[in-house]
Amino acid sequence: MDQDYERRLLRQINHQNLPESQLAKQSGCATSSPVRVKSGDRFIPTRAGSNWTINFHYANENCRSPNQNHRAKETNTDTGRDTVAYVALLRNELLGAAIETVPDPHTDDRRHAHLSQDTHSLFKYTVDPKRVPFDSSNEVSPYSLSPLSNKSHKLLRSPRKPARKISKIPFKVLDAPELQDDFYLNLVDWSAGNLLSVGLGACVYLWSACTSQVTRLCDLSIDGDSVTSVCWNERGSLVAVGTHKGYVQIWDAAGGRKLSSLDGHSARVGALAWNGDQLSSGSRDRVILQRDVRTPPSAERRLQGHRQEVCGLKWSPDHQHLASGGNDNKLLVWNSSSLLPVQQYSDHLAAVKAIAWSPHQHGLLASGGGTADRCLRFWNTLTGQALQSTDTGSQVCNLAWSKHANELVSTHGYSQNQILVWKYPSLTQVAKLTGHSYRVLYLAVSPDGEAIVTGAGDETLRFWNVFSKTRCTKVRRRSLPCQALDTFSPWVQRIPD
């Protein structure tokens, strides 16, 4: 067919499909008040620019079940990127979508609504003046041997963002003898000074992430006691140690000396949480004690709301609310002044140990249930409403939010012993990490927010790179796997200077 004749024919078809306002502008009619057509009849769909075959096929394509969508997202990264590029190319050629860049398949699907505009429904009730079948700027040169349009050429030449890759292998593994396989304990914490504290039996050991040096902070075997929880303060200078006999000891990590020993609990202290100079402790005696380490031990607040052991404690980023989880399947929220909980959530069907406040959204709280529940739930503590929930398939032991992205990591026990990285609010799985042979009961995040350490009853600590400050993939030396480079052992002592 002659090129000039084909061009005139396309322009004539385009001219017939344009709204009246654009026809008036192109014909130069001097109307006093041109009528701008915004929508057609409410019940009768428009036939202008409709391709029933394509729309019907795409409507069926969007009716996939959530499980099919989830399986599609678990495919290979390169295959997913190629699929997105191919779909965009087809929409350019068949639907005139004019897409010039390939979207990132890992970002939220809602950001790519422009890829599927006007194609989600079989019928259309408006005529889009921006989308026309023929565009002079998109016209293919008569001397081009390619059947693709200029927009598709730009799409294929557009730079692609490197895919995010999370290593499935830990970059460091430490032996941790006598690391207890107890769901209700919290024996691992990472300080702001890049020191890792671990409770092993009756001792607390410190491991420096900078020098890999291991030192023993304290030994409770002299008093016939054992460690049940450890927690650093925000500055990383003090570490609180909860014991099996119900004591809470405050230690100066730099000097290696005990500052004070707080009593008040009648059973083991399995949960600790700092709020400035105030320390909250949760015990098997069902009581939460809140004390200021600068004042005499007699000045304390007793929070009573749980009917069984308190196993989870976390203060909100604004230091105004304390979330507590217990073996009574309850999640309670306390403020800094009341002795009674201001909110109570009872949707979990098992013990609530995993608690994490979002650093990105004020009032957003995440929690996870034990073996009989296995659900990850989100709450709006500003309104007291439940937001979302998902069944993880196994016991939820710990939760932690990323400092740099709207993502969180969860560790699990019975029966898959896995580590999952989630994107919020879509709750899609970014990565699934395995390696522990026992329940992953302990979790801590590095001070830079990029790495995590997990501990389990298999007496190992594993370090993973799961979060990144930037979306681009960085090649780090520490991302290479190495095995058992260091060990937490009672025979390792401080190396003399």
Protein Blocks (a to p, Z undefined) as FASTA:
>chain_A
ZZklmmmmmmmmmmmmpcfklmmmmnopacfbdcddfbdcfklccfehpafklmmmmmmm
mmccfklmmmmmmmcfklmmmmmmmmmmmmmmmnonopabdcdfkbcfklmmmmmgoklb
mbdcbdcfklcfbdfklpccfkbcbfbdfklmmmmmpccdddddddfbdfbdcddehiac
dfkbcfbdcdfkopacddehjaccdddfklopacdfbdcklnopacfbdcddfkopaccd
ddfkopacdddfklopafbdcehiabdcfbdcdehjaccdddfkopacdddfkbcfklcc
dddfbfbdcfbdcddfklpaccdddfkopacdddfkbcbdfbdcfkbcbdcfbgcddfkb
ghiacddddfknopacdddfknopafbdcdehiacfbdcddfkbccdddddddfnlpacd
dddfklpafbdcdhifbdcfbccddfkomaccdddfkopacdddfbdfbfbdcddfklpc
cehkbccdfklccddZZ
